[in-house]
Amino acid sequence: MEPPASAPGAPRIHCGVGLECDRADARPFTAALERAAAAGFRYVEPFLYTPVQLELNSHQRVHTSSPYHHLNPDDTDPTAVRAAMSRSGLRFSAADAHSSLLLPQIAVSQLTRAIDLAAAIECPIVMSDEGPVAREWMPLDRAFDVLCFTLEPVIAHAQDRGVRFALELHNALTAEPKYLARLLQRFGPAELGINFDTGNSFLAGNDPVALLRELVGRVIHVHLKDIPASQLPCAAKSPARASASPRVTAW
């Protein structure tokens, strides 16, 4: 789909589709590509997932699982992926590799493998969010330290592989302007970008337009979402949204 005309000299914004839209029908990667191309899109965002098994001790193991994903870096042939993209006339805008950056033993493994695959299939950006914070026992200041600790090897690996890493504004830390500002001071523009999700920002109690104006210099990818009326009460319960009137933004 062609984007609207931009002002002379302005960065050109390309419209794509997240292949998560095929979750309900459990379409495999190649079928999802065909559907996106038939709909007129030129850019796609798949979900990359690597299973992780942790030996906690002699008594316990932890296994991750994913009910729906498009590519597993451990069993994906990059040549076949590039060929499928070429046949469909599509390009990658980014890859969703959502892990939990507050669980370093899982996130570092999953995200570095996703970055390896992204580099091999010519995908320019890999993104994740921080995951949920156990607010009942983990103070946000401690969670912030863990987040930064996990980001350091992930970002270093992304830079080594020539891939941009982006953080999606999705959970307690990234939805809180104070911690987001600290994070963007800790990691510079060449290290960490933002995937700006309009829906998540709104539901967290922020004004997406005002927040985007503050962060636009760090935004390298966008998730543009409608919010169904059924979810408006969730946003209204947020202290940051309580005094704001619902409005429609014509993106």
C-alpha positions as CSV (number, residue, x, y, z in Angstrom):
1,M,0.0,0.0,0.0
2,E,1.4,3.4,-1.0
3,P,1.7,5.9,1.9
4,P,0.4,9.4,1.7
5,A,2.6,12.0,0.0
6,S,5.2,13.4,2.3
7,A,6.4,17.0,2.5
8,P,9.7,17.6,0.5
9,G,12.6,16.3,2.5
10,A,10.5,14.5,5.1
11,P,11.2,10.8,5.9
12,R,9.0,8.5,3.9
13,I,6.7,6.3,5.9
14,H,5.9,2.9,4.4
15,C,2.8,1.0,5.5
16,G,3.0,-2.7,6.2
17,V,1.1,-5.4,8.1
18,G,1.9,-7.5,11.1
19,L,1.5,-11.1,10.3
20,E,0.0,-11.6,13.7
21,C,-3.3,-10.9,11.9
22,D,-3.1,-14.5,10.7
23,R,-3.0,-16.0,14.2
24,A,-6.8,-16.8,14.2
25,D,-6.4,-18.9,11.1
26,A,-3.0,-20.3,12.1
27,R,-1.6,-19.5,8.7
28,P,2.0,-20.6,8.2
29,F,4.6,-18.1,7.1
30,T,4.4,-18.5,3.3
31,A,0.6,-18.5,3.3
32,A,0.7,-15.3,5.4
33,L,3.0,-13.7,2.9
34,E,0.7,-14.6,0.0
35,R,-2.3,-13.0,1.9
36,A,-0.4,-9.8,2.7
37,A,0.8,-9.4,-0.9
38,A,-2.7,-10.1,-2.3
39,A,-4.0,-7.3,0.1
40,G,-1.6,-4.8,-1.5
41,F,1.0,-4.6,1.3
42,R,4.7,-4.3,0.5
43,Y,6.1,-4.7,4.1
44,V,5.5,-7.4,6.7
45,E,6.4,-8.1,10.3
46,P,6.6,-11.7,11.3
47,F,7.0,-13.2,14.8
48,L,10.3,-15.0,15.4
49,Y,10.3,-17.5,18.3
50,T,13.1,-19.7,19.7
51,P,12.1,-22.3,22.2
52,V,14.3,-22.2,25.4
53,Q,14.8,-24.9,28.0
54,L,16.4,-24.0,31.3
55,E,17.7,-26.5,33.9
56,L,16.9,-24.7,37.1
57,N,18.4,-27.4,39.3
58,S,18.4,-31.2,39.5
59,H,14.7,-31.2,40.2
60,Q,13.2,-28.7,37.8
61,R,13.2,-27.7,34.1
62,V,11.5,-24.8,32.5
63,H,10.4,-25.0,28.8
64,T,9.0,-22.0,26.8
65,S,6.3,-22.5,24.2
66,S,4.5,-20.5,21.6
67,P,1.1,-21.5,20.2
68,Y,1.7,-19.4,17.0
69,H,4.8,-18.0,15.4
70,H,6.1,-17.7,11.8
71,L,9.7,-18.6,12.0
72,N,11.9,-20.5,14.5
73,P,15.6,-19.4,14.1
74,D,16.7,-22.9,15.1
75,D,15.1,-24.6,12.1
76,T,14.6,-21.9,9.4
77,D,16.5,-21.8,6.1
78,P,17.4,-18.2,5.5
79,T,17.8,-18.8,1.8
80,A,14.3,-20.2,1.5
81,V,12.9,-17.2,3.5
82,R,14.6,-14.7,1.2
83,A,13.3,-16.6,-1.9
84,A,9.7,-16.6,-0.5
85,M,10.0,-12.8,0.1
86,S,11.2,-12.2,-3.4
87,R,8.4,-14.3,-5.0
88,S,5.8,-12.3,-3.0
89,G,7.4,-8.9,-3.8
90,L,7.5,-8.2,0.0
91,R,10.1,-6.7,2.3
92,F,10.5,-6.9,6.1
93,S,9.8,-3.8,8.1
94,A,10.8,-5.5,11.3
95,A,10.5,-8.7,13.2
96,D,8.5,-9.2,16.4
97,A,10.6,-11.4,18.8
98,H,8.7,-10.5,22.0
99,S,10.4,-12.1,24.9
100,S,10.6,-10.9,28.5
101,L,13.6,-8.7,29.1
102,L,13.0,-9.1,32.8
103,L,14.0,-12.8,32.5
104,P,17.6,-12.5,31.3
105,Q,18.2,-16.3,31.0
106,I,15.3,-16.6,28.5
107,A,15.4,-13.2,26.8
108,V,19.1,-13.1,25.9
109,S,18.9,-16.5,24.3
110,Q,15.7,-15.8,22.4
111,L,16.6,-12.4,21.2
112,T,20.1,-13.1,20.1
113,R,18.9,-16.0,18.0
114,A,16.2,-13.8,16.5
115,I,18.8,-11.2,15.7
116,D,20.9,-13.8,14.0
117,L,18.0,-14.8,11.8
118,A,17.0,-11.2,11.1
119,A,20.5,-10.5,9.8
120,A,20.4,-13.6,7.6
121,I,17.0,-12.8,6.1
122,E,17.7,-9.1,5.6
123,C,15.3,-7.9,8.2
124,P,16.4,-4.5,9.6
125,I,14.8,-4.4,13.0
126,V,14.1,-6.8,15.9
127,M,11.8,-5.8,18.7
128,S,10.7,-6.9,22.1
129,D,9.1,-5.5,25.2
130,E,10.2,-5.9,28.8
131,G,7.5,-8.3,29.9
132,P,5.3,-8.0,33.0
133,V,6.7,-6.7,36.3
134,A,5.9,-8.7,39.5
135,R,4.7,-5.5,41.2
136,E,3.8,-7.2,44.4
137,W,7.4,-7.9,45.2
138,M,9.7,-6.2,42.7
139,P,10.1,-2.4,42.9
140,L,10.2,-0.7,39.6
141,D,13.7,0.6,40.3
142,R,15.0,-2.9,40.7
143,A,13.1,-4.0,37.6
144,F,14.7,-1.2,35.7
145,D,18.1,-2.4,36.7
146,V,17.3,-5.9,35.4
147,L,16.0,-4.5,32.1
148,C,19.2,-2.6,31.5
149,F,21.3,-5.6,32.5
150,T,19.5,-7.7,29.9
151,L,19.5,-5.1,27.2
152,E,23.3,-4.7,27.2
153,P,24.2,-8.0,25.6
154,V,21.2,-8.0,23.3
155,I,22.0,-4.5,22.0
156,A,25.7,-5.4,21.6
157,H,24.7,-8.5,19.6
158,A,22.4,-6.5,17.4
159,Q,25.1,-4.0,16.6
160,D,27.5,-6.7,15.8
161,R,25.0,-8.2,13.3
162,G,24.0,-4.9,11.7
163,V,20.4,-5.1,13.0
164,R,18.5,-2.3,14.9
165,F,17.0,-3.3,18.2
166,A,13.7,-1.6,19.3
167,L,11.8,-1.7,22.5
168,E,8.0,-1.7,22.3
169,L,6.1,0.4,24.8
170,H,4.1,-2.3,26.4
171,N,4.4,-2.9,30.1
172,A,4.9,-1.1,33.4
173,L,8.4,0.3,32.8
174,T,8.1,1.4,29.2
175,A,4.6,2.8,29.7
176,E,5.9,5.0,32.6
177,P,7.5,8.2,31.1
178,K,10.0,8.6,34.0
179,Y,11.5,5.1,33.4
180,L,11.3,5.5,29.7
181,A,13.2,8.7,29.8
182,R,15.9,7.1,32.0
183,L,16.2,4.2,29.6
184,L,16.6,6.4,26.6
185,Q,19.4,8.3,28.5
186,R,21.1,5.1,29.4
187,F,21.1,3.8,25.7
188,G,21.7,6.2,22.9
189,P,19.9,6.5,19.5
190,A,22.4,4.2,17.8
191,E,21.8,1.5,20.4
192,L,18.1,1.5,21.2
193,G,15.1,2.6,19.1
194,I,11.4,2.6,19.9
195,N,8.6,0.6,18.4
196,F,5.8,3.0,19.1
197,D,2.5,1.2,19.7
198,T,-0.4,3.6,19.7
199,G,-2.8,1.1,21.3
200,N,-0.5,0.0,24.1
201,S,0.3,3.6,24.8
202,F,-3.3,4.6,25.1
203,L,-4.3,1.6,27.3
204,A,-1.4,2.4,29.6
205,G,-3.0,5.8,30.3
206,N,-0.8,8.0,28.0
207,D,-2.0,10.3,25.3
208,P,-0.4,8.6,22.2
209,V,-0.1,11.9,20.2
210,A,1.6,13.8,23.0
211,L,3.9,10.9,23.8
212,L,4.8,10.4,20.2
213,R,5.8,14.1,19.9
214,E,8.1,13.6,22.9
215,L,9.7,10.4,21.5
216,V,9.6,10.9,17.7
217,G,13.4,11.2,17.5
218,R,13.8,7.7,18.8
219,V,11.0,6.0,17.0
220,I,12.1,3.6,14.2
221,H,9.0,1.5,13.8
222,V,5.3,2.0,14.6
223,H,2.3,-0.3,15.4
224,L,-0.8,1.7,14.5
225,K,-3.9,0.3,16.2
226,D,-7.6,1.0,16.6
227,I,-8.9,0.5,20.2
228,P,-12.3,-1.2,20.3
229,A,-14.9,0.4,22.4
230,S,-14.9,-2.6,24.8
231,Q,-11.4,-1.7,25.9
232,L,-12.0,2.0,26.6
233,P,-13.0,1.4,30.2
234,C,-9.6,-0.2,30.8
235,A,-7.9,3.0,29.7
236,A,-10.3,5.1,31.8
237,K,-9.2,3.3,35.0
238,S,-5.6,4.5,34.5
239,P,-4.7,7.6,36.6
240,A,-3.1,9.2,33.6
241,R,-6.2,8.8,31.6
242,A,-8.8,9.5,34.3
243,S,-9.0,13.2,33.6
244,A,-8.8,13.0,29.8
245,S,-11.8,12.9,27.6
246,P,-12.0,10.1,25.0
247,R,-11.2,11.4,21.5
248,V,-10.6,10.1,18.0
249,T,-7.2,10.6,16.4
250,A,-7.1,10.6,12.6
251,W,-3.7,9.0,12.1
